[in-house]
Amino acid sequence: MKKLILTAVAALAFVNVWAQGQLNFVNRDLANGIDAPIFDVDGITKLSGAGYMADLYFGPVGADPSTFTSLGLAQPFRTGAAAGYWQVPATSIAVPGFAASQDVLVQVRAWRVSDGATWQAAYNNAGHVSPIEASLNPVVRVTLTGPPNAPAALVGLTSHSLIAVPEPSTILLGLAGLGGLLYLRRRKA
């Protein structure tokens, strides 16, 4: 009886894995017309080496990119002639919560590792990151596939440049300090 239960549980787990939609997390796939290197803030220098990472963020169709979830598969960039392209993690990446033949929105986000271990940390630290605005870093709609089909390609993925997240300006910080002083002065009066 125990063997039967164990076999049933294993079969259900296997079916569940097969049910998840899959995609191919690459930014160079010439067979599918994808050639989208990522550039640093100057718009010329391709990201290179382990000092930069790329991750894929996803969400349901119609969602705002600011609500997307990280796949948690951050990959370092290649070097030399392959700079601008991240190292391929695997040929097939499962997208949690989405089934095969379901549409999903995805956005590639890259960042400078010295600014943070994740894209969100680098963004919070006012570092060099991929923008989330779709006008600067387009969102791609992908129809996920499932085995035994080839994983869905990120057709429509385009190059973009990192941006330097602006820190609060000196004038704004000065105005905030002045406001604090005025508040204290009114309190004493």
C-alpha positions as CSV (number, residue, x, y, z in Angstrom):
1,M,0.0,0.0,0.0
2,K,2.8,2.4,0.9
3,K,4.4,1.8,-2.5
4,L,1.1,2.6,-4.3
5,I,0.8,5.9,-2.4
6,L,4.4,6.8,-3.0
7,T,3.9,6.1,-6.7
8,A,0.7,8.2,-6.9
9,V,2.4,11.1,-5.2
10,A,5.4,10.9,-7.5
11,A,3.1,10.8,-10.6
12,L,1.1,13.8,-9.4
13,A,4.3,15.8,-8.8
14,F,5.6,14.8,-12.3
15,V,2.3,15.9,-13.9
16,N,2.4,19.2,-12.0
17,V,5.9,20.0,-13.3
18,W,4.8,19.2,-16.8
19,A,1.8,21.5,-16.5
20,Q,3.9,24.6,-15.8
21,G,4.6,26.9,-18.8
22,Q,8.2,27.2,-19.9
23,L,10.4,29.7,-21.7
24,N,13.9,30.2,-22.8
25,F,15.7,32.9,-20.8
26,V,18.3,34.2,-23.4
27,N,18.9,37.5,-25.1
28,R,20.6,36.0,-28.1
29,D,18.7,33.5,-30.1
30,L,19.3,34.2,-33.8
31,A,17.0,31.3,-34.9
32,N,14.1,33.3,-33.4
33,G,15.3,36.7,-34.4
34,I,16.5,37.7,-30.9
35,D,19.7,39.8,-30.6
36,A,19.3,42.1,-27.6
37,P,22.5,43.0,-25.8
38,I,22.2,45.1,-22.6
39,F,24.3,48.3,-22.3
40,D,25.6,50.3,-19.4
41,V,24.4,53.8,-18.7
42,D,26.5,55.3,-21.5
43,G,24.5,53.4,-24.1
44,I,27.7,52.1,-25.8
45,T,29.4,49.8,-23.4
46,K,28.0,46.3,-23.3
47,L,27.6,44.8,-19.8
48,S,30.4,42.3,-19.1
49,G,31.4,39.9,-16.4
50,A,30.1,38.9,-13.0
51,G,29.9,42.6,-12.0
52,Y,26.5,42.7,-13.7
53,M,23.5,40.4,-13.4
54,A,20.3,39.9,-15.4
55,D,17.0,38.4,-14.1
56,L,13.6,37.9,-15.7
57,Y,10.6,39.5,-14.1
58,F,7.1,38.3,-15.0
59,G,3.4,39.0,-14.4
60,P,0.0,38.4,-15.8
61,V,-1.2,40.1,-19.0
62,G,-2.4,43.6,-18.2
63,A,-0.2,43.9,-15.0
64,D,1.9,47.0,-14.5
65,P,5.7,46.1,-14.7
66,S,6.2,47.6,-11.2
67,T,4.2,44.6,-9.8
68,F,6.2,41.9,-11.7
69,T,7.8,39.1,-9.8
70,S,11.4,38.0,-10.1
71,L,12.1,34.5,-11.4
72,G,15.1,34.5,-9.1
73,L,17.4,33.2,-11.8
74,A,19.9,36.1,-11.9
75,Q,22.7,35.3,-14.3
76,P,26.1,37.0,-14.8
77,F,27.0,38.5,-18.2
78,R,29.5,37.0,-20.5
79,T,32.8,38.7,-21.4
80,G,34.8,39.5,-24.6
81,A,32.9,39.2,-27.9
82,A,29.9,37.9,-26.0
83,A,29.6,40.9,-23.7
84,G,26.1,42.2,-23.4
85,Y,24.6,38.7,-23.3
86,W,24.0,36.9,-20.0
87,Q,25.1,33.3,-19.4
88,V,22.3,30.9,-20.2
89,P,21.0,29.2,-17.0
90,A,19.2,26.3,-18.8
91,T,17.4,25.6,-22.0
92,S,14.0,25.6,-20.3
93,I,12.8,27.8,-17.4
94,A,9.4,27.0,-15.7
95,V,7.3,30.1,-14.9
96,P,5.5,29.4,-11.6
97,G,1.8,29.9,-11.5
98,F,1.4,29.9,-15.3
99,A,0.5,26.9,-17.4
100,A,1.6,25.9,-20.9
101,S,-0.2,27.8,-23.7
102,Q,-0.9,30.7,-21.2
103,D,0.3,34.2,-22.0
104,V,2.6,36.0,-19.6
105,L,4.3,39.4,-19.6
106,V,8.1,39.4,-19.0
107,Q,10.7,42.1,-18.6
108,V,14.5,41.6,-18.4
109,R,16.1,43.6,-15.6
110,A,19.9,44.0,-15.2
111,W,21.9,45.8,-12.6
112,R,25.4,46.5,-11.4
113,V,26.2,44.0,-8.6
114,S,28.3,46.5,-6.6
115,D,25.0,48.5,-6.1
116,G,23.1,45.5,-4.7
117,A,22.7,41.7,-4.7
118,T,19.3,42.0,-6.5
119,W,17.7,44.4,-8.9
120,Q,15.5,45.7,-6.2
121,A,18.4,46.3,-3.8
122,A,20.4,48.1,-6.5
123,Y,17.3,50.2,-7.3
124,N,16.8,51.0,-3.6
125,N,20.5,52.0,-3.3
126,A,20.2,54.4,-6.3
127,G,22.4,52.3,-8.4
128,H,22.7,51.4,-12.1
129,V,19.7,49.3,-13.0
130,S,17.4,48.5,-15.9
131,P,14.4,50.8,-16.0
132,I,11.0,49.4,-15.4
133,E,9.2,51.9,-17.6
134,A,8.0,50.1,-20.7
135,S,9.1,53.0,-22.9
136,L,12.7,52.5,-21.9
137,N,12.7,48.7,-21.3
138,P,9.9,47.0,-23.3
139,V,7.7,44.3,-21.8
140,V,7.4,41.2,-23.9
141,R,4.3,39.1,-24.2
142,V,5.1,35.4,-24.4
143,T,2.9,32.4,-24.9
144,L,4.4,29.7,-22.7
145,T,5.0,26.2,-24.0
146,G,5.2,22.8,-22.2
147,P,7.1,19.6,-22.8
148,P,7.7,18.1,-25.2
149,N,7.7,21.3,-27.1
150,A,10.7,23.6,-27.2
151,P,10.6,26.4,-24.6
152,A,9.0,29.7,-25.7
153,A,11.4,32.3,-27.1
154,L,11.4,35.9,-25.9
155,V,10.5,37.1,-29.3
156,G,10.2,40.9,-29.3
157,L,13.0,41.4,-26.7
158,T,15.0,44.5,-27.5
159,S,18.3,46.0,-26.2
160,H,18.2,48.7,-23.5
161,S,20.6,50.6,-21.4
162,L,20.9,50.8,-17.6
163,I,20.0,54.0,-15.9
164,A,21.5,55.7,-12.9
165,V,18.7,55.9,-10.3
166,P,18.8,59.6,-9.2
167,E,19.4,60.3,-5.6
168,P,17.4,63.1,-3.9
169,S,18.8,66.4,-5.1
170,T,20.7,68.8,-2.8
171,I,17.9,71.4,-3.2
172,L,15.2,68.9,-2.1
173,L,17.3,67.8,0.9
174,G,17.9,71.5,1.8
175,L,14.2,72.2,1.6
176,A,13.4,69.2,3.8
177,G,15.9,70.5,6.4
178,L,14.4,74.0,6.2
179,G,10.9,72.6,6.7
180,G,12.2,70.7,9.8
181,L,13.7,73.9,11.2
182,L,10.5,75.9,10.6
183,Y,8.5,73.2,12.3
184,L,10.8,73.3,15.4
185,R,10.7,77.1,15.5
186,R,6.9,77.1,15.4
187,R,6.8,74.5,18.1
188,K,8.9,76.6,20.4
189,A,6.8,79.8,19.8
